[in-house]
Every structure is written in C-alpha cells, then in structure tokens.
Amino acid sequence: MTDNKTKGGGEQNLTVCLRVRPINEDEILAGATCIAHKVEDRVLVLMDPMEDPEDILRANRSREKQFVFDSCFDGASTQEDVYNSSTKFLIDNVITGYNATVFAYGATGAGKTYTMLGTDGDPGIMARTLNDLFISMEKTSEDMKYKVTMSYLEIYNEMIRDLLNPSSGILDLREDSKGGIQVAGLTELKARSTDEVMHLLLQGNTQRTQEPTAANKTSSRSHAVLQVIVRQQNRVKNTMQEIRTGKLFLIDLAGSERAANTHNRGKRMVEGAHINRSLLALGNCINALTDKNGKGYINYRDSKLTRLLKDALGGNCKTVMIAHISPASIHFEESRNTLVYADRAKHIKTKVRRNVTDVAYHIAQYTNIIQELREEINRLRHKLNNPSPSAGRRSHIADIQSVQSEVMEAKRNADREELNKVKEQLLISFKDQMELRKSLMELNNATMEISLETNRNQKIISEWELDMARASKVKYPDRPLAQLLEENKKSIDMAGSGTDEIEGAEDVRQAKEELKVLHDEKYRTEKIRATVKKELEMARSKTKKLEEMIPHRVSSEDQKDVLRLLCRVHELEIRNTEVQSSCIIRDFQIKKKDMVISRFRQHQSLCDQIIRKQKHLIDDNGLFVSKELEELIEMYKMERNLQREDSDISIGSDSGLKVNGLDVDQLSTLTEETEPLVSRHKKESALRRSNSDDRIFSHTPKARQIENANTTYQKNKTLSGAWRNHSTLSQEIDRVTPVEAQVERTSLGAPSRLSNSDRNTIVTNTRNIAALAAKKRNRAQTNLNNLEKRHEAVGDRPLYRPNNDRTVSLDRDNKDSYLTPSRLDTHNRTFVSEHHQFTLSKAPSDDSLSTVTKHTVISERSLPPLRRVGDVNGDRHRNLRQWVPVNEPKLNKKKKKDTYTNQFLKKNQGRNVKGRQNNEGQKHRTSRPDPDKDYDSLSLGKKRNQRGGHQSDSSSVGTPMNNGKKRQPTIPAYKKGDITITGFSLPRY
Ligand SMILES: Nc1ncnc2c1ncn2[C@@H]1O[C@H](COP(=O)(O)OP(=O)(O)OP(=O)(O)O)[C@@H](O)[C@H]1O
C-alpha cells in the first residue's frame, strides 16, 4: 500500500479503502444494530446478525468475517481523513503524467456520493482533489506549464451523457488504435483555477440523474465520471520536449440495489436493472482480473462502465477503490457482498507507466491516425460493395432480442411485484368484507331474536288481560267482555305497582319492562346495523375498484387469471354467507308462523267451546234447531274427525325426526294432557267410537240420518269456506315436517344443525319434560277430581272432564305416585311401541286439535335455534339445541280457584299456547331439576324465573327474574368490530 503511494510506475495493486458510514435514524427505527466494526486502521469485522453465539452447530459456519484493506474509515472519519488517505497521494502522480482512478463502490445509500461529492460545507474527494491539484500546479508553475481540461459524464441506462453539455445527446465510446477508450464528442473544458473547476463540477452535478428511492432520498441513478486531464510541459523549450499527460478519473458509481429494499417501480426499476447489470459486469471483471487460474480474458465489453474503467482496472493506471458499506444489520447481505468484491479487488494488478510524449511521438501518432483512417475507409468501401444483409439483420435482431429480453425481464419483475401488491390488497379487502358480512348476519339474527322476544312478551300481556277480563265477567256477567277488558287495563295502569298482588300481575309487569328494554335494544341494534352496512358498502366498492385496476396494473395473462380466481373464490364465499343468512331468516319466519298458528289454535279452541256450550243449551232445553244449523253442526263434526284422521296418518308416516330411535313427534305426545293411548289393533274401532260415543255432541236422529248418508264422505269434499280454510291450514301445518325442513336446508347447501350431542341433549331434555308433563297430568287430574266433588256437593252439573283412560296403565290417580325417571322410561318404551294407537275417549276431546298440533309444533323447524346456554356439563360455550314443546298443559296456580273461570280454563288445558306454559321446559334448558323437589314451583308457574316462553328459545335466556331478584332480559350483546352475541350463537355450517 505504502508502495503504491510512493512508487512511480510498475506493477501495482489496486488500492482498496473501506468507508463505513454512520448508522442512520431510519435504520435505528427499523430495529437495526451496528454490525460493522473497525478494529484497527485497516481491519474491519463484519458480524452476522443472524448468528446465535449459543448455537454450537453453526459455530463452524460463522459468517462473521474480518477484512483487511489499505485504509479503513468508520463513522468517526472525516471527509478530509478519507481524502488524505485514499486520493491525495495521486495528485503528484497525475501531474507527472500518470493515470489515476478513484472510484466509489458499494450498495445504494452506503455513502458513495457523500464521499465523492460531499456537501457544501464538507466537500468530498472531487472538490478536494481538484483544489489540491491546482495548488500543486501552482507550486511548480514557475518551471512547468500546465493545461488542465476536464469533462464530466454520466452513464445512465447504458447511455453516456455529457454533463457539461447535455444538449450533445447520447455519446459513443470509441477505442483508439492503442486500445485506449475515448468518448466521442465529449466536451473537454479548460479550467484555470479551482473556482472554475468547482463551478463546472456543480454545473455538471445539477445535470446528473438523481432520484429519491426508498433506500436513499438522493439516490444516484447513474455512474458519474469526472475526468481531469493534466498536461504538463517544461517551460524550457527544446527539440525533444516531453509532454506528460496525466489523467485522473473520479468516479461516483451508482449503488447496487435490491428491488425489495428500494420498492422501485417502472422507470426506477429499469434504472436499477441497468445499474445492477453494469455493476455485475464490473464484478465479473474484478473476478477475472483476480482469477488465479488466469484464463487471461477480461470481458470489459459487457457494459460501458467496464469499458470506461478498462485502463483503471487492468491497464496503465493507479487505481483506488473506496468501498462503502452501511453498518446496519439490516444491510448485512449488501455489505457482505461489497466487502467480498472489495477484498478481491485488492489483488488486481495494474501496470503503471508515465504518459510521456515527445515530438517524434507526435509525428508517429499522426502517421498512425492516417493509417487507421485509411483502413476504416477501406472497410467501409468493402461493406458497401458486399452488403451482408443477413449479418446486419442478425446483429440487429440480436440487439433487439437482448433489449427485448432485458425489457421483458424488467417487466416480469415489475409484474410480479404488482401482482403481489394487488393480491395483498384484494385479500385484505376480502377479509374486511367477510368480517363485516358476518357481523351483519349476527346483527340480523340479534334483531330477529329481539323481535321474537318482543312478540312473546306482548302475548303474555294480552293473554293475561284477557284472563282478567274473563274473571271479571263472572262478577259482572252483564257487561260485555270488551268493556271489561278496557276497564281492567285502565285500573291496572292506575294502580301501578299495587297490582302486584293480583295473580300474574308480576309477570305482566316484568313483560312490560322487558318490552321497554327490548325496544331500546332494537334501536341500538338498528343503529349498529346501519353503520356496519355502510362499512360493508365501502369495503365492497374498494374491492370493486381493485378488481377494475387489475388489467391496468398487471399485464401478464396468467397473473390476471390468478387474481380472477381469487375474486371468484371470494364471490363464492359471499354466496355461502348469503345462504347461511337466508337459512337463519327462514328459521325466524318459521318461528313467527308458529306463533301465528298458536294464536289461531287458541282462537279455534274458543270457537269449539262456544259451539259445544250452545249445543248443550240446545239439547238440555230441547230447543228447536233449524235444518240448516243441524247440517252445519254435522259438517263441523265430520271436519273434526277428518282432521283427526289426517293427523293419525301423519303420525303413521315415516317423516318424523328420529331421535335415538324415537320420533320427536312421538316424544311430544308425552307432554299432551288429554291424548289417550291405545293399542294399534284398537285404532279403527276407537276411531269409529270417536264418531259415535266420544263425540263432542250427542247425535240427534236427524244428525244420525245425515251421517249415515255421508259414510263415504270424502276428505276432499268441498266444505264451507270457514271449515275448508281451517282444513287447508291444518294440512299446511302438517306439511311442515322435519324431513322436509332438513331437505330444504340441505338443498341450500347447509347441513343439519343437529349434531349427535345435540340430539342426545334433546332426548334427555325431552324425557325430563315428559316426566314433568306426566306429573302435571297427575296434579291436574287430582284437582279436577276435587273440583268435581265440590261441584257435586253444591249440586252443580258435573264438569266436563276428559277421559284419560289409557290402555297403558299409569297410576296417575294416585297423587303421590309421580312419575320417576325409571317410570318415565317404562312409559316411554310403552309409548314407543304403541305410539300409533290412539283412542278417542268417551269424553269430548277438547284437545281435538292436538293431533294436528303435535306434528307441527314439535317439528324440526319449530325447534329453537342452537344457542349458547350456561355452564352445561361443564362446557360453558357449548352450543346446545334445546326445545320445549309448545303445547305444554297450562297449569297455573290461579286456576285452582273454584270459579266458573277456573273451570273454563281448566277445560282448556293443553290448548292455549302461552309463554307461561313452558315453565318446565325453561327449567330444563339450563339444568335438570329433581322432578319431585321442583314439582310445585314448576307446575304452578309461581316462580318468575320459570316463566316460560314460546318456542322462541330466546326465552331461555330472557328470563327476567331469578329468585326474586330483578334481572334484565338477556339480549344479544355485541360491540362493533368484535361482535359477540350472548344468548345465542350462529349455527355452524
Ligand atoms: N460518512 C457519512 N457521514 C454522514 N452522513 C453520510 C455519510 N455517508 C453517507 N451519508 C449520508 O447517507 C445518505 C446516503 O449517502 P449517499 O447518497 O452518498 O449514498 P450512495 O451510496 O451514494 O447512494 P446511491 O449512489 O445509491 O444514490 C446521505 O444522506 C448522506 O448524507
């Protein structure tokens, strides 16, 4: 090294210096650490940031390395330090006729330009060199005459531009007869002073292509070459006068760059490709020059940069390479590459000699030039006379192909980048949309739940009001029911909380409170829903825009296809979600219809009673009945029978939902109060009896006559409007079978929501429900017997009582023999074996709708949706589908009162569908009560927390009171972004 600096000519090694710039703020923010450490003046240690000192396995493969260079500068080194150690020594050499080159090498942002150009306050090598050059010339100006010219060019995208005269366009490189490289047409300006040179330098720099990139805000997009030619001549003239010509090249190379780091696109990316290509050529030259096997061929022609540097690398030139690296760990790979090349470059040898010309040389030069020109003329003449189009075309095509392949490569890279970006954006947008859709679905579901809950509460209120009005009717028989209803309402409103003593008023008050909360909740849900909808719209339009952008931003067809597929997948996902959503809506509609149907049944049961009572009046008093009315009554009876037959057929069909071998419909019948069971072989006779003995009305001779005439009466015979309508409705109801429901779901692509565990739960809960229902039957039976006895004692007419005789003997008359689980099992088994065997008891079947009801209400569709229930079997979040039969017999404590109203209500047990009727079912939703222990509270519906709900399962969580404590109805609770719904969960498809 020292040799290089002092030695004049001869074989010399490349002087290689290293500069490590200080770590910058951006790198620190990116979490980088300092991995390049200057150990001594000439030694640098580069540590591997990925290295784990504990990792023994990698110990031998450590990438930590020491590098030794001619000089090493770190962040603490000044511009002056660098200049003094790397370049200053060249000035005297240049003045005395040696060629010298200083070039800055390294990755983008490593500090090359800083070193070469510097800043206004802290100039770099170029300014300092020129300054010192003039100072040195000044010192010897008495003896020597100097002529300094300078040129400044840049190689941008493999094109040479004159920075001192940009209008000259793109310049060409030429090789002279001695192999020297010349830039044809390059402006060489004379400089007389440092100021003049500095002025020209600044002028040239303003023309240089410099653009910000992600890696460097002032990234040089070209290689800049400042050429200073110093001609020295003795002032003393003689015939063999020597002219020493020293050429100094100061080169600021563009930095190698990784597309991933610079995020370059389009033009910047093409620039980057050219830069990398020329640096690769430089690296290859360095490799070849240092190859110990020495094949001898150095390919400088690969790029303009290497052609320009030909002399500097392998010829007559004193060369200094200043390698630059960043100390940041995030640039480890780039720094390592730079150091490896710089390390190799140390071994490059140049043969340095002084450029001295004398007059004789000049004459010889002229002769050579003339000879060269002649040769050139001859060659051109030959070419003109023997044109070789194919050869020309070949080279042309080769050029085009190389350019095309280059462009294609750059395009491919750009395309890939674009594709990844668009893909990423699309995926984010899809994800957003899906999440919003899910939220919307959940909100829709919540709205439905609220709506059902509202309906349930309204029903509780209206039924209670009706009960009160009926009770008042006993007191004030003269007043119309509507008037009593109004009066009651007013008095209750006025009495306010004082009405709590009135039986059931507490329930109603709770229902009213729930209604208020539900109303607020509905409002809140609607508001959130609107916001989510808006956000979804925005996400949708964003995705659409992205999809529209694909053809503009991505050019390759294959890549477009990938994105199209991505969009398609997303579309399908959306469709899937929509199907799920429509399933939920359908469930909701079914539930709503169930409610309508239950109201209709209630209405019908009232009509049945009115008709029956009127008929009793007619029969008891021997009143005259018109023929027309007789016929109507007969038609009514037949219609009822037909309904019963229809129901029997439905029961016999194989369409029911099977749960552990049991039909859900069968199970539901266990909860029916008045439906008798008979053996199968007795079915027909039972039906026949139902037409004769177990009828609502006893037959008049006229009626019998009509009946006989109509023995072959067909089901589909046209009936009067009202009956027909009802019949149609019943058939409609019958049509809603679980299997159909399943099929419909499956056809929509959504599998059944009942898992095996859910089914098991249903069966278990059903048994419990059945047990309670059986107990209630016992209780009701006992109450009825007591009532009858009391009525008989006061001389009243015996109450109507359903005949509960069954062929399967259940000891229901014994008050204390409540159904135990083991008994229930027996009961169920018997029931299963004989579930088709119904008999219509002698007593009028006031439950005559039940056969229809059973099938519809306990159908799969009317099962409440899966919902999150409390800590069931220790699994808090297990979704259980639990259901409660709708037609649980109504057993209310208030009906124990021995009044006409109570009799009336008792007769209607099992017909009215009231929220309160499902106390037992509610209880069973969250726990399994001990039937014996909980009997009273359950059957009497006393406890508020047992206030049953409609088949809407929301009631299971909406119980407002618990153990006397007031509790808000549980309403789906959610928050934006992370919507969590309590009280229910979405079915999983
Ligand atoms: N030794 C140093 N001390 C202080 N700042 C430095 C030093 N070296 C470089 N910098 C700063 O680092 C940034 C990048 O430096 P510079 O532009 O010289 O890099 P470069 O390698 O020439 O990049 P490229 O040629 O790819 O554009 C600049 O803001 C510069 O001021």
PDBQT file of the ligand as one rigid body, heavy atoms in Angstrom, charges set to zero:
ROOT
HETATM    1  N1  LIG A1001     -19.830   9.331   6.258  1.00  0.00    +0.000 N 
HETATM    2  C1  LIG A1001     -21.035   9.882   6.326  1.00  0.00    +0.000 A 
HETATM    3  N2  LIG A1001     -21.336  10.708   7.303  1.00  0.00    +0.000 NA
HETATM    4  C2  LIG A1001     -22.527  11.277   7.386  1.00  0.00    +0.000 A 
HETATM    5  N3  LIG A1001     -23.527  11.024   6.504  1.00  0.00    +0.000 NA
HETATM    6  C3  LIG A1001     -23.283  10.190   5.495  1.00  0.00    +0.000 A 
HETATM    7  C4  LIG A1001     -22.044   9.574   5.367  1.00  0.00    +0.000 A 
HETATM    8  N4  LIG A1001     -22.099   8.771   4.291  1.00  0.00    +0.000 NA
HETATM    9  C5  LIG A1001     -23.316   8.917   3.778  1.00  0.00    +0.000 A 
HETATM   10  N5  LIG A1001     -24.043   9.750   4.495  1.00  0.00    +0.000 N 
HETATM   11  C6  LIG A1001     -25.418  10.123   4.260  1.00  0.00    +0.000 C 
HETATM   12  O1  LIG A1001     -26.098   8.945   3.844  1.00  0.00    +0.000 OA
HETATM   13  C7  LIG A1001     -27.012   9.227   2.846  1.00  0.00    +0.000 C 
HETATM   14  C8  LIG A1001     -26.733   8.352   1.621  1.00  0.00    +0.000 C 
HETATM   15  O2  LIG A1001     -25.480   8.654   1.142  1.00  0.00    +0.000 OA
HETATM   16  P1  LIG A1001     -25.179   8.704  -0.394  1.00  0.00    +0.000 P 
HETATM   17  O3  LIG A1001     -26.229   9.400  -1.168  1.00  0.00    +0.000 OA
HETATM   18  O4  LIG A1001     -23.840   9.222  -0.547  1.00  0.00    +0.000 OA
HETATM   19  O5  LIG A1001     -25.231   7.166  -0.733  1.00  0.00    +0.000 OA
HETATM   20  P2  LIG A1001     -24.819   6.450  -2.125  1.00  0.00    +0.000 P 
HETATM   21  O6  LIG A1001     -24.198   5.206  -1.795  1.00  0.00    +0.000 OA
HETATM   22  O7  LIG A1001     -24.065   7.317  -2.978  1.00  0.00    +0.000 OA
HETATM   23  O8  LIG A1001     -26.206   6.122  -2.719  1.00  0.00    +0.000 OA
HETATM   24  P3  LIG A1001     -26.564   5.936  -4.248  1.00  0.00    +0.000 P 
HETATM   25  O9  LIG A1001     -25.399   6.098  -5.051  1.00  0.00    +0.000 OA
HETATM   26  O10 LIG A1001     -27.115   4.624  -4.378  1.00  0.00    +0.000 OA
HETATM   27  O11 LIG A1001     -27.532   7.014  -4.511  1.00  0.00    +0.000 OA
HETATM   28  C9  LIG A1001     -26.887  10.675   2.509  1.00  0.00    +0.000 C 
HETATM   29  O12 LIG A1001     -27.909  11.394   3.156  1.00  0.00    +0.000 OA
HETATM   30  C10 LIG A1001     -25.586  11.075   3.098  1.00  0.00    +0.000 C 
HETATM   31  O13 LIG A1001     -25.587  12.434   3.514  1.00  0.00    +0.000 OA
ENDROOT
TORSDOF 0
